Amino acid sequence: MKKHIHIPKVEGVYIAVVNEYNAIYKTQDWNAYIINDKDVALDMVIIVSEGYSETKKTAAFRKKIETLPKKSYAKIELLQEELFALNNVFKVSFFEGNTMYDKSYVFRKNTINSKALQTLPLINAKGVLVK
């Protein structure tokens, strides 16, 4: 029965972690974003994130975005630097038309750092990107 279920491949949707200045608290913060680089809007976007290692696991964080317009991005959450020592996974589900898509984006432990920054699509900033 499972062989009859078609799970489409996700393309053009990314998760990025950006180090940016917070003018309110005058701090450098790491924020996670979802990027929709597609030419269509995404509907009912559900994101579940958590960090884990062999001995630790964080609570799951959930976020819902009704519609993520084409060629846009949205902030998901603030990440504390202590979490970078863990594997951080973002499980993303969304509808494009009548088709449901699902993908897990994993930032392996210690891969979120200043040395890994790169130019991001659509966001006018540098960050760590998982495709």
Secondary structure as UniProt FT lines:
FT   HELIX           2..4
FT   STRAND          13..22
FT   TURN            23..26
FT   STRAND          27..36
FT   STRAND          42..52
FT   STRAND          61..68
FT   TURN            70..71
FT   STRAND          72..79
FT   HELIX           81..85
FT   STRAND          87..96
FT   TURN            97..98
FT   STRAND          99..107
FT   TURN            109..110
FT   HELIX           114..116
FT   STRAND          118..119
FT   STRAND          126..130
//
